[in-house]
Amino acid sequence: MTAALAHRAARDVQGAERRFFATRKLSLDIAEALTPEDMTVQAMDDASPAKWHLAHTTWFLETFVLCVYAPGYRVFDEGFAYCFNSYYETAGPRHARTRRGLLTRPTADEVFAYRAHVDEALRELFASGDAARPEIASLLALGTAHEQQHQELMFTDILALFAANPLRPRYRAGRAQPPHARASALGWTAFEGGLRKIGHAGEGFSFDNESPRHDALLHPYRLADRLVTNSEWLAFMQDGGYSTPTLWLSDGWATVQREGWRAPLYCEERDGQWMQMTLDGMLPLDPGAPVCHVSYFEADAFARWAGKRLPTEFEWENAAQSLGAQADAAPATLDESPLRPMPAGAGGGLLQMFGEVWQWTQSAYAPYPGFRAPEGALGEYNGKFMVSQQALRGSSCATPHGHSRATYRNFFYPWQRWQFMGLRLADDHS
């Protein structure tokens, strides 16, 4: 290895170490505004307590990095594996997801001590030089991205918790966001059909579900130049959108009837005014803001009502490829994170593709041609969920830096809506 290559390799390891520990610190910063009671309660089956997120991301690193590659590492507590394993069947039995809110023990202080214990061992791993070994470096990169995913989940789960609290508390004091400007008239960008390259090209980090890169056949289409707004959604509601069965898929209509949906999640009408619970507390619904917290069923019904459709994930990616992506850097402080109390507008070109709300597509979350899950426990990360879910693209106001890329594939069940989820319309074009 030449001196230049050796210097570059050392610099890369140092950068990875800085990103890794900045990410670890940010998780604690997110939790800092919470009480121990806040960190323990589980708002609903889909959400997890903040304390569980802090412990699970630590268990992930302990189990898949330290226990394998750090000789002499002492496991902090043998019982934590059962408490904080999420869904890794090959890693052993685990506590039921729907009962995570019952984990009053270990305490928050014990979880913080667990994180400190694991972080100290990881610092020793970096100091030893072993973190530069390819097999370890790739696991640490995955561990960083994994923790960032859980930071986004922490924000959404905190919102779910505070929305269920009758006091409707504010998550964290900060600068109030100004109201959005009135949305411009909806415009359209046309794209030609043909074979297009879809999937990650191999430069930089990606998750396994973003590959292999492959050809997808697209027919000519148009994509709306911005997201659907609250004011447009209110028009859908006022026109009987939630009471017109012909707009809905069968499962969607059954869900509307069973759950009594008549508005997006966290929205409620008070004295003739629509309000929405946000991380900044209960606020008047902003007409110009992108509609948020809607399910795939709702997004599809709105598109039918508008005489349009949702894009496929391949149409979305093809349109986004020319827009670039955010730098792959972890914010150093919570104030530098992408979090905003509610999605904010963006301008220039094809608008609001990233950093606003996750955008539902009409594509089922399925493996790409040639996809093979990695061997071992980490093969359970994405592949086993490729059934009965819908793909979402873009990123939200709570998505960490580096995850806003054209190839990133998010996925949820079609009835879920507690994430920052919205939509963009598409149409056929000849």
C-alpha positions in Angstrom: 0.0 0.0 0.0 1.4 3.4 -1.0 1.7 6.2 1.6 -1.2 8.0 -0.1 -3.5 5.0 0.1 -2.5 4.4 3.7 -3.3 8.0 4.6 -6.7 7.8 2.8 -7.5 4.5 4.6 -6.7 6.0 8.0 -8.8 9.1 7.2 -11.7 6.9 6.2 -11.5 5.0 9.5 -11.3 8.3 11.5 -14.4 9.6 9.6 -16.3 6.4 10.2 -15.4 6.6 13.9 -16.6 10.2 14.2 -19.9 9.4 12.4 -20.4 6.4 14.6 -20.0 8.1 17.9 -21.8 11.2 16.8 -24.7 9.0 15.9 -24.5 7.2 19.3 -24.5 10.6 21.1 -27.5 11.9 19.1 -29.6 9.1 20.4 -29.0 10.2 23.9 -29.7 13.8 22.9 -33.1 12.8 21.5 -33.9 11.2 24.8 -32.6 14.0 26.9 -35.9 15.9 26.9 -37.8 12.8 28.1 -38.6 11.7 31.6 -37.9 8.1 32.7 -41.7 7.7 32.6 -41.8 9.0 29.0 -39.1 6.5 28.0 -40.9 3.5 29.3 -44.4 3.7 28.0 -45.5 2.1 24.7 -48.2 4.1 22.9 -49.4 1.3 20.6 -48.3 -2.0 19.2 -46.4 -0.4 16.3 -44.4 1.9 18.5 -41.7 1.2 21.0 -40.6 3.0 24.1 -37.6 5.3 23.8 -35.7 3.3 26.4 -36.2 0.2 24.3 -34.7 1.9 21.2 -31.7 3.0 23.2 -31.1 -0.5 24.5 -31.9 -2.3 21.2 -29.4 -0.4 19.1 -26.8 -1.1 21.8 -27.7 -4.8 21.9 -27.3 -4.9 18.1 -23.7 -3.7 18.3 -22.9 -5.9 21.3 -24.3 -9.0 19.6 -23.1 -8.6 16.1 -19.8 -6.8 16.6 -18.3 -7.1 20.1 -19.4 -10.7 20.9 -17.9 -11.8 17.6 -14.8 -9.6 17.0 -13.7 -8.3 20.4 -11.8 -11.1 22.3 -12.4 -11.0 26.0 -15.5 -8.7 25.7 -17.7 -9.1 28.8 -21.5 -9.1 28.1 -23.1 -6.4 30.2 -26.1 -8.5 31.2 -27.1 -11.9 29.8 -30.8 -11.1 30.3 -30.7 -8.0 28.0 -30.6 -10.2 24.9 -34.1 -11.5 25.6 -35.4 -8.0 26.4 -33.9 -6.1 23.5 -33.7 -8.5 20.5 -36.2 -7.2 18.0 -36.9 -9.8 15.4 -33.7 -11.8 14.9 -34.9 -15.4 15.2 -31.4 -16.8 14.8 -30.1 -14.6 17.6 -32.4 -16.3 20.2 -35.8 -15.8 21.9 -37.1 -12.4 22.7 -39.7 -10.4 24.5 -42.9 -9.8 22.5 -43.0 -6.5 20.5 -46.5 -5.6 21.7 -45.3 -5.9 25.4 -42.2 -3.7 25.3 -44.0 -1.1 27.4 -44.0 -3.5 30.3 -40.2 -3.4 30.6 -40.1 -1.1 33.6 -36.9 -3.0 34.4 -34.1 -2.6 33.5 -34.4 1.1 34.5 -33.4 4.0 32.2 -30.2 4.4 34.3 -29.3 0.8 33.7 -29.9 1.3 29.9 -27.6 4.3 30.0 -25.0 2.3 31.8 -25.4 -0.4 29.2 -24.7 2.1 26.4 -21.7 3.4 28.2 -20.3 -0.1 28.7 -20.7 -1.0 25.0 -19.4 2.3 23.8 -16.2 1.9 25.8 -15.6 -1.5 24.3 -16.2 -0.1 20.8 -13.7 2.7 21.5 -11.2 0.1 22.4 -12.0 -1.7 19.1 -11.4 1.5 17.1 -8.2 2.1 19.1 -6.9 -1.3 18.3 -7.1 -0.8 14.6 -9.4 -3.8 14.1 -12.3 -1.5 13.1 -10.5 -1.0 9.8 -10.9 -4.7 8.9 -13.5 -4.9 6.1 -15.8 -7.4 7.8 -15.9 -5.2 11.0 -16.0 -1.9 9.1 -19.1 -3.0 7.2 -20.8 -4.1 10.4 -20.0 -0.8 12.1 -21.4 1.1 9.0 -24.6 -1.0 9.2 -24.7 -0.3 13.0 -24.5 3.4 12.4 -27.3 3.3 9.7 -29.3 1.0 12.0 -29.1 3.4 14.9 -30.1 6.3 12.6 -33.2 4.4 11.5 -34.1 4.0 15.2 -33.6 7.7 15.8 -36.3 8.3 13.2 -38.5 5.8 15.0 -37.8 7.5 18.3 -39.2 10.8 16.9 -42.3 9.1 15.5 -42.9 7.0 18.6 -42.5 10.0 20.9 -45.1 11.8 18.8 -47.4 8.8 19.1 -46.9 8.8 22.9 -47.6 12.5 23.4 -50.6 12.4 21.0 -52.1 9.8 23.3 -51.6 11.9 26.4 -54.6 14.2 27.2 -52.2 17.0 28.1 -50.8 16.9 24.5 -47.3 17.9 25.7 -44.6 19.4 23.5 -41.6 17.3 22.9 -38.9 19.9 23.1 -38.7 23.7 23.4 -37.4 25.3 20.3 -38.1 27.8 17.6 -41.6 27.8 16.3 -41.9 27.0 12.7 -43.6 29.7 10.5 -46.8 28.8 8.6 -46.2 27.4 5.1 -46.9 29.7 2.1 -49.9 28.8 0.0 -49.0 26.0 -2.3 -48.4 26.8 -5.9 -50.8 25.3 -8.5 -50.0 21.7 -9.1 -47.6 21.2 -12.0 -46.4 18.1 -13.8 -43.1 16.8 -15.0 -43.2 14.3 -17.9 -40.8 11.4 -18.2 -40.2 9.2 -21.2 -40.7 5.4 -21.1 -38.0 2.8 -21.7 -35.5 0.7 -19.8 -34.1 2.5 -16.8 -31.4 1.5 -14.3 -32.9 1.0 -10.8 -31.2 0.3 -7.6 -27.9 1.2 -5.8 -24.8 1.4 -8.0 -22.4 0.2 -5.2 -20.7 3.5 -4.3 -21.1 4.3 -0.6 -23.4 2.6 2.0 -26.7 1.1 1.1 -29.0 -1.5 2.6 -29.3 -4.9 1.0 -32.9 -4.3 -0.2 -31.6 -1.5 -2.5 -29.7 -4.0 -4.7 -29.0 -5.5 -7.2 -29.1 -2.7 -9.7 -31.3 -3.8 -12.6 -33.3 -2.7 -15.6 -36.9 -1.7 -15.1 -39.3 -1.0 -18.0 -41.2 2.3 -17.6 -44.0 3.5 -19.7 -44.3 7.3 -20.3 -45.6 9.0 -17.1 -46.0 12.3 -15.4 -45.1 13.1 -11.8 -46.6 15.9 -9.8 -44.1 18.6 -9.0 -45.0 18.8 -5.3 -46.7 16.9 -2.5 -50.4 16.8 -1.8 -51.2 19.5 0.8 -53.5 19.7 3.8 -55.8 22.1 2.0 -56.2 19.6 -0.9 -56.8 16.8 1.6 -59.5 18.9 3.4 -61.3 19.2 0.0 -61.2 15.4 -0.3 -62.7 15.1 3.2 -65.4 17.7 2.5 -66.3 15.9 -0.7 -67.1 12.7 1.2 -63.7 11.0 0.7 -64.0 9.0 3.8 -67.6 8.0 3.2 -67.5 7.0 -0.5 -66.7 3.3 -0.8 -66.1 3.4 -4.5 -62.9 5.3 -3.9 -61.4 2.7 -1.7 -59.7 -0.7 -2.1 -61.7 -3.4 -0.3 -59.3 -3.8 2.6 -59.0 0.0 2.9 -62.7 0.5 3.1 -63.0 -2.3 5.7 -60.2 -0.5 7.7 -62.1 2.9 7.5 -65.2 1.3 8.7 -63.6 -0.7 11.5 -61.3 2.2 12.8 -63.7 5.0 12.1 -61.3 7.1 10.1 -62.4 10.5 8.9 -59.2 12.4 8.8 -55.4 11.8 8.9 -53.9 10.5 12.1 -53.4 13.1 14.9 -56.0 15.4 13.2 -59.1 16.5 15.1 -61.7 19.1 14.7 -62.2 21.6 17.5 -65.0 24.2 17.3 -65.0 24.1 13.5 -61.2 24.2 13.1 -59.0 21.3 12.2 -56.0 20.8 14.5 -53.1 18.4 14.3 -50.8 17.0 17.0 -47.2 17.6 16.3 -43.9 17.3 18.1 -44.5 21.0 18.8 -47.8 20.2 20.5 -51.3 20.7 19.1 -51.4 23.2 16.3 -53.9 24.5 13.8 -53.7 22.4 10.6 -51.5 24.3 8.2 -53.2 24.4 4.8 -50.0 24.8 2.8 -48.1 21.9 4.5 -47.9 18.5 3.0 -50.5 16.2 4.3 -49.0 13.9 6.8 -49.8 10.7 8.7 -51.9 9.0 6.0 -51.9 5.3 5.2 -51.5 3.7 1.8 -55.2 3.0 1.8 -55.9 6.7 2.2 -53.3 7.8 -0.3 -54.7 5.5 -2.9 -58.3 6.7 -2.3 -57.2 10.3 -2.6 -55.4 9.6 -5.9 -58.6 8.0 -7.2 -60.7 10.9 -6.1 -58.2 13.3 -7.9 -58.5 11.2 -11.1 -54.8 10.2 -10.8 -52.7 7.4 -9.3 -49.7 6.9 -7.1 -46.4 6.5 -8.8 -44.5 3.2 -8.8 -41.4 3.1 -6.8 -39.4 2.8 -10.1 -41.0 5.9 -11.6 -40.2 7.8 -8.4 -36.6 6.6 -8.3 -36.1 7.4 -12.0 -37.3 11.0 -11.4 -35.2 11.4 -8.3 -31.9 10.2 -9.7 -31.0 13.6 -11.1 -31.6 15.3 -7.8 -28.6 14.0 -5.9 -28.7 13.1 -2.2 -27.8 14.5 1.2 -24.3 14.2 2.4 -23.6 11.0 4.3 -22.8 12.7 7.6 -24.3 12.3 11.0 -25.4 15.6 12.7 -23.3 16.5 15.8 -26.2 17.8 17.8 -30.0 17.6 17.9 -30.2 21.2 16.6 -28.3 20.0 13.5 -30.6 17.1 12.9 -33.2 17.2 10.1 -36.1 17.2 12.6 -38.7 19.8 12.3 -42.0 19.8 14.3 -43.9 19.4 11.0 -42.9 18.9 7.4 -41.7 22.2 5.8 -41.9 23.3 2.2 -39.0 23.2 -0.2 -38.4 24.9 -3.5 -36.6 24.4 -6.8 -37.2 22.0 -9.6 -39.1 18.9 -8.8 -40.2 19.9 -5.3 -40.2 18.1 -2.0 -38.7 14.8 -3.1 -36.7 14.6 0.1 -37.0 15.7 3.7 -40.7 16.3 3.9 -42.8 13.1 4.2 -42.3 9.6 3.1 -44.2 9.1 -0.2 -46.4 6.1 -0.7 -46.0 4.3 -4.0 -48.3 1.8 -5.6 -45.5 -0.8 -5.6 -45.5 -3.8 -3.4 -42.3 -4.1 -1.3 -40.7 -7.1 -3.1 -37.1 -8.3 -3.8 -35.3 -7.0 -6.9 -34.4 -9.6 -9.5 -31.4 -11.5 -8.3 -31.8 -10.4 -4.6 -30.3 -12.8 -2.1 -30.5 -12.1 1.6 -27.1 -12.2 3.4 -26.2 -15.3 5.3 -26.6 -15.5 9.0 -28.7 -13.4 11.4 -28.2 -10.1 9.5 -30.0 -11.8 6.5 -33.1 -11.1 8.6 -32.6 -7.3 8.4 -34.8 -6.7 5.3 -35.5 -9.7 3.2 -38.0 -11.5 5.4 -40.3 -8.6 5.3 -40.8 -8.6 1.5 -44.4 -9.5 1.6 -47.7 -7.7 2.2 -46.2 -4.3 2.5 -45.9 -1.2 0.3 -42.8 0.7 -0.7 -42.3 4.3 0.2 -39.7 6.6 -1.2 -38.0 9.9 -0.4 -37.5 10.8 3.3 -39.3 12.7 6.0 -38.6 15.6 8.3 -37.4 13.1 10.8 -35.1 11.1 8.5 -31.4 11.2 9.4 -28.8 12.6 7.0 -27.4 10.1 4.5 -30.7 8.2 4.2 -32.2 10.7 1.7 -31.1 9.0 -1.5 -32.9 8.0 -4.6 -32.5 4.3 -4.1 -33.6 4.1 -0.4 -36.6 1.8 0.0 -38.8 2.2 3.1 -41.7 -0.1 3.6 -44.8 -0.3 5.8 -48.1 -2.2 5.9 -50.9 -0.4 4.0 -52.9 0.5 7.1 -50.0 2.1 9.0 -49.8 5.8 9.3 -48.0 6.9 12.5 -44.9 7.6 10.5 -44.5 10.9 8.6 -46.2 9.6 5.5 -47.7 11.5 2.6 -48.1 11.3 -1.1 -47.3 12.6 -4.6 -49.6 12.1 -7.5 -48.7 10.5 -10.8 -50.4 10.0 -14.1 -49.9 8.2 -17.4 -48.5 10.3 -20.2 -48.5 9.6 -23.9 
